[in-house]
Amino acid sequence: MEAENFLASGFGVRVAIEAQGSGWTRLASVAHAWQPSRLKGIQVGPEFGTPFLAATQVYDVRPVPRKWLSLDRTGDHAQRFVKEGTILVTCSGSVGRATLAHSPTKDILISHDLIRIDAVDPDWWGWIYAYLRAPTVREMMKAAQYGHIIKHLETHHFHALPIVHVGPQRLGEFDTKAKSVLAKRDRAYALMLEAEDLFLKAFGEFSPDDLGETGFSARASEVFGTTRRRLDAWHHNPSAKAIAAHLGKRAAAWSSITDLGFDVWLPTRFRRIAAEDGVYLLDSSDLFEINPDITKRIADKDFGDPYDGRVRQGWILLSRSGQIYGLNGSAMIAGHCHEDKVISDHIIRIAPNEPKCRTGYLLMAMTHPTLGRPRVKCLPYGSSIPEIEVFDVQGFQIPRLEPAMEAVIADRVEKAARLRDEADGIETQLGADADAIIYSFLRVMAE
């Protein structure tokens, strides 16, 4: 009953497709859309439960569960696990965003707010996925949504969508490309796990006894006797000191990021003036999702750095604002898909100038789940919205290994970044190709 749906561009395209006598069918005839019942689980501790991901977390490059549920007290729990390659589509909030389940979601309970779509004929799987990724079809889904504040889609909305027919050859092409996306993401995930394991073995496993949760003290000379006086308790957390001491036992040397030949800077704060024909803007959250929705455009102007707010492939991008338990302190390697877009002024740039170590190794030393990221998380300051200063990143100490071992770790990290970048590119092209087929179908039928 929402009037806006009948004015949406997607509604017009849908009507045009359905007006044709042949060449299309309902999605229900080639795919089955379904979802588990509304979740009623009992939350427990990590040591007793099964990890759970909310709908938006499935789109993270590296999903980190924040909830664990009792499997025995979770109804239909078998249906809440997803198989690799399952097509998942958001049905609440920002509806119609499709992705493929891959390795990071294995053995994890997935929210009921994601519609599961199974191809009736496996040969159609790649085309169905590409079709749902097409911008035009996304608009069709938005034209079917309902709700005043939070938009929703139901399974019958998906079943009613028209899908254009393609021949066996095109079905095979889309299937091959979709499988390529899945394979690249799975391989990238496996490479990062290998790199983390190599880093851990090089320095040895370690788990600090004192996490500072019951309180701790710091020497006055450490707080006030340095050029960088830090009064934030987190900066002096004993767990970070213990990790640094552990790394020092096997480190060949220590070097700051600046001494390693990397430039570290941040653009000045800039106004975000909305402009339909402007340049795309990426926020912090966009950098840590697989093929994110990039919809914000702003006026292209002076962004306060030599690169006009842009970044280049191979730079490290560090999120420097937000909550410590969230993205703050997260880092990644920029890819081709990030170039020619403005990157938020909440992202610190770390670019190789005359590097004395590989970018991949530097990233691993900063982001390793137990030996890297806990140290970076001690850099933020502030209570409401903690932030990281460029000065602190410039002086951040990196433990060194023998060049051969650093190279082995860097190879895996850098290859993983390239594979994720390639997967996003292929996936974007899948949607564009599907869009082209839709408009070609309408043009041919009109003639």
N, C-alpha and C positions, 0 to 999 in steps of 0.2 A: 504493500500500500504506500510505500515511500515514493513520492512524486519525483524526487531527484533521480531515481533509478531509470525512469523512462526518458530522462533528458540526457543520460550519460551516453558518451560516444560508443561504449561497448554494447549498449542496447541496440543502437542503430545497426552496427555490424552484425549482431546476432539476427536481427530481423531480416537483413539482407541475405544472410546465408540460408535461413529457414525458408525464405521465399523461393529458393531454387528447388526444382522438382527432384533433382538427383545430385549425386556427388558428395553427399554428406549423410551422417547418421547421428543418432544420439550417443553421447558418451556411454550411456548405460549398456549399449549393445556391444561395446568393445572393452569396457573396464567396469570393475566393481569398486565403488567408493563406500567406505565404512569407517566407523570409529568405535572405540570401546565406550562403555557406559561411563558416566561421570565418576571421577575417581573418589573413593572413600577409603583412604588408607590411614594407617597408624604410623606416625613419624617416630623413628627410633634413632639411636646413635649409629655412626658409621660401622662400628664393629659388629653390630647386630642386624643391620638392614641391607637392603638392595638399593643402589643409587637410583635417583629419579631426576629426570630432566623436564623442565617446563618447555613450552612450545618454542619460545624464542631461543633457548639455550641450544637447541638442536642445530641452529645455524652458526654457532660459534666454531671457529677453526679448531679449538681445543676445548670442548665442553667440560666444565668443572662442576660436578654435582654439588648442590648445597643442601639437598634433602636426601634422607635414606628412609625407606619404608619397610615395614614388616611384610614380608612376602605372604605369610600365612593369613594376614589380616587384610590383604589387598584383593578385592574381588576381581575375578577374570584376569589375574595377573599375567597369564600366558599370552593374552591378547595385547598386553601393553608393551611387550618386547617387539621389536621390528627386525625383519630380515634385511640383510644388506641388499641394496638395490630397490627397496620399497619406495614408491613415490609418496612423499609427504607434502601436504598443502595446509597452510594456516587457514583456520576457519573462524577465528575470532580476532578482533582488533584490526590489524592490517591484513585483510583477507587475501587469499589467492596466491601467496608466495610459495612456489614449489621448490623442493629440493629432493635429493636422493639420500636415503639412509646409507651410511658407510661405517667403516671400522670404529670410530670413536663412540658410536651409539650401541655397540654390541653389548649384550647382557645388561642393559640399562632400561629401566622402566620409562616409557615415553608418555607424555601428557596426552589426554584425550582431546586436547584442543588442536590436534593435528589430524586431518583426514588422511586415512590410508587409501591409496588407489592401486589396485591390482589389475594388470592387464588380463583380459579373458584369453586372448591369444598372445603368447610370448613374443611373437613377431611384431606386435604392435607396441610393445613396451617403450622403445626408444622414441617413436613418433608421438605417443601419448605424452611422454615427458616433455619433449620439445614443444608440443602444442600448448601444454599448460604453462610453459615458460614464455610463450609469445606475449609481448606487451598487449596486443589486441585481445587475446583471450583473458589476460589478467583484468582488462577493462570489462570484459563480459562478466567475469565473476563479481567484480565490484557492482555491476549493474543488477546483480541478483541478490546482493546482501540486504540484510534487514537489521533494524535496531537503531535507537536514537543516539545513544552515547557510544556504546561499544558495538561495532558491527559484527554480524554473524553470517555464516553460511552453513547449510545443512547438507547431508549426503544427497538428498533428492535434487538440490540445486546443481550439484556436479553431474548427476545422472542425466539431467535435462539439457546440459550444454550440447550444442551441435559441434561435431568434429568433422573436418573435411577429409575425404578419402585421398590416399596417395597410393601409387603403385608399389608392387613388391620390391622393385629396385630402391625406391626412396625409403621404404620401410627398413631395408637392410642398412642403408646409409645412416639413417637416424639411430638405429640400434647400435651400430659400430661406434658412432661418436658418443652416444650416451654411456656406453660401456667404457670408453676411453676416459671420460670424466671421472667415472667411479674408480677406475684402476689408478689414475694419477693421484686422486685424493687418498686412496688406501695406501699407495706406495709412499706418499709424502708423510703420512702419519707414521708408518712403519720406520721410515728413515729418522724421524725425530726421536722415536723411542730408542732406536739404535744409538743415536748420538748421545742421548741422555745416559744410556747405560755405559757407553764408553767413558764419558766424563766422570760418572760415578765410580767406575772401576779404577780410573787413573788416580783419583784422590781418595778413594775408599769411602765406604758407607758411613754415614754419621747421622745421629739424631740427638739434638741437644737435650739435656736433662731438664734445664731450667728455661721455660718459655716466657718467664716474666709475668705470668698470669696472677701470681700471688703477691706481686710487688718486688721491687729490687732497688738497689742503690747504685749511684755512680760517683766516682771520685770527683771532687771539685776541680782538680787540675785538668781532668778530661772535659769537663763542662765549660769551664771559663778560661782555661789556660791555652787555648788554641785560637787561631785566626778565625775559625768558624764556630762561634758559640751557639750551641744548639740546646735549647731548653725542653724540646719535645722528648718525652720519656721514651717513645718508640725508637728514637735515634740511638738510645743507649741500651736497647734491649739486650739482655745477656745471651739470648739464643744466637743473635747475629755475630756477637763477639766470639762465641764458641765455634760457629761455623768457620769464621775467618781463621781462628787458631788451628782448626782442623785442616783447612786448605793449606795453611802455611807449612805443615809438616812435609808435604810432597811437592809443593810448588817450586819450580825451578827459579822463579823470581816473581816480583810483583811490579806491575806498571799501571799508571793511571791511564784512562782512556785518551787523554790529551797526549801523553808521552808515547802512546801506541800509534800516533800519527792520524788521529781522527779529529775532525772539526765538529764541535758541538755548539749548536745555537738554536734560537727560537725566534720566529718572526715577532714583530711587535703586534700588540692587540689590534685587530682591524674590525671595522664595522661590516656587518653582513647585510648588505642591501639586496633584497630579493630582486631578481631580474630573470624573466622568462628566457631571454636569449643570452644569459650570462654563463659563467664557467661553473662546472660542477664543484660542489663543496663536500669533502669527506670529513666526518667527525670521528672521534676516537673509536666509538663502537663499530663504525664501518670497517676499520682496519683489521678487526679481529673476528670478522664474520666471513663465511664462504660466500663469494659473489653477492655482496650486500645490495639492497635496494638503494640506488643513488638518485635521489629526487630533488635535492636542494640545489638551486642555482643562485649565484650572487653576482653582482656587478664586478667585472674584472678591472681592478685598480691596483694601486701600490699597496702591497701587503707587508712591507717592512723588512724584506730580505732580498738578497741578490737574485733569487730564483722566482720572485713574484709569487711566493706562497706555494710553488710547485716543489715536487721532489723528483729524484731520479732513481731508476731501478738499481738495487743493490745497497741503498742507504738503509740504516737502521732507524726506525721510527719508534719513539718511546712516549707512551701516554703519561702525562705529567700532572693530571688533575683528576679529582674524584676520590671515592672512598678507597681505603687501603685494601679492603676485602674484595674490591671490584677490579676495574681495569687499571687503576693507578699503578704505574711501575711496569706494566706489560709492554713488551717490545716485539717487533717483527721486522722482517726485511721487505722493503718496498719492491713491487713488481712492475711489469709493464702496464698493468691495468691501473696503477696509481698515478702514472705520469699524465701530464696535461690536465690535471685536476688540482684545485686548491686544497691543501691539507690544513686542517684546523690549527689555530694558534695555541691549542692545548697539546700539541705534539712536538716534542723535542727532536730535532734532526741530528743524527750522528753519521757523518759522511767521511769516507776514507779520503785522506789527502796524500800523505806519504806513509801508508799503513805498515806497521811492523808485525801485524798479525792479521789473519783472515777475518773477514766480516762474520762468517759463520761461527767461528770459535768465540769471538767477542759476544755474539748474541747468546750462545749457549752458556757462557760464563755469567751472563746477566739474568738468564731466564730458567736455568735448571730448577726444577720444582723444589728440591731440598737444599741445594748448595749454592744457588744463584739468586733466585727471586726473593727469598727471605732477606737477603742482604740489601737488595734494591728497595724493598718495602720499608727499610729504615731511613730512606732519603726524604720522604715527604714531611712537610711541616704544616701546622695549622690544624684547627679543631673542626670547623664546620665542613670546609672543603679542602682537604690536604692537597698541597701542591709540591712539585719537585723543582728545584732551581737548577739552571744550566750549570752554575758553578759547582754544585755537588756532583753532577754527572761527569763534568770534566775531570774531577779529582777522584772519581770512583776507581778503586783498585781492583785490577784483574789478575788472578793467579795464572802464571804461565806454566806451560808444559814443554816437553821437547817438541821441536818443530814438526817432526813426523807425526806425532800423536795429535797435535793441534790440527794438522792438515786433514787427518782421517776424520776428525769430528766435524771440521768445517765443510768437508766435501758433502757429508750427509745433510747438514743443516741447509746449506746453500742449494743443494739439489731439491730438497723438500720444498723450499720457497719457490723454486722455478716450476716444479710440478703443480703446486697449488695455483700459481699464476696462469699456467697453461690450461688447467682444468676450468678456471673461471672464464678464460677467453673462449674455449670451445663451447662452454655452456651458454654464454651470451650469444654466440653465433648460432647455436641451435634455435634459440628463441627468435632471432632475427630471420633465420631461414624459414621457420614456421610461419612467421608473420608474412613473409613474401609469398608463400604458398597460398595463404588465405586471400590476400588481395589479388593474386593472379587468378584464383578460382572465381572470385567475384567479377573480375574484369572479363574473363572468358565467357562466363555465363551471361553477362550483360550483352556481350556481342552476339 
